[in-house]
Amino acid sequence: MLHPFAEQALVVIMDFEHFSGPAHAPPKPYLPPPCADPAKRLRHARRGTAALEFAIVAPIMLLVMIGIMVFGLYLTLCHEVQELASSGARASVAGLTQSERNTLAQSFINNFVSLSGLLVPADLAITTATTGTPATSYQVSVTYNLKDTPIPALGKLVNFTSTSIQRTAIVQFGGY
């Protein structure tokens, strides 16, 4: 003989084993209330709202993403050009004469650009000069034309109109 609570638990377990349907009925899809007036029916309709929201938000999000890409590429190119000018100026320190410094700076920059995957050598302009009277420092300026990058074309979409990047680096002559 079983305890009364045990009998009830056994009945519940047995009923559960014979259960063959889902625990809850599936939810019914939303249907607008039936009405004869088409304006009311349209006001209650929910079909196509996701497509409409996407059509409104997608162009804005696309412009934001294009702006992020253009600005990111521009910052990367600015960093590359500044690094070229700085490294070219540091390489020129080994030269003893003006022509030797020019040769060292320009050959270093040209070698670096030929190994770079971002910069096109034909779009690069290098200028070198001695500054001060008497000459106390050496200046290397690098200008990069953006015509072969996607920045001018994509920049028009986000009002970014820069056409070139120019960076300058100066190193002092002499010792410490």
Buried (B, 14 or more C-beta within 10 A) or exposed (E): EEEEEEEEEEEEEEEEEEEEEEEEEEEEEEEEEEEEEEEEEEEEEEEEEEEEEEEEEEEEEEEEEBBEBBBEBBEEBBEBBBBBBBBBBBBBEEBEEBEEBBBBBBEBBBEBBEEBEEBBEEBBEBBBBBEEEEEEBBBBBBBBBBEEBEBBEBBEEBEBEEEEBBBBBBBEBEEE
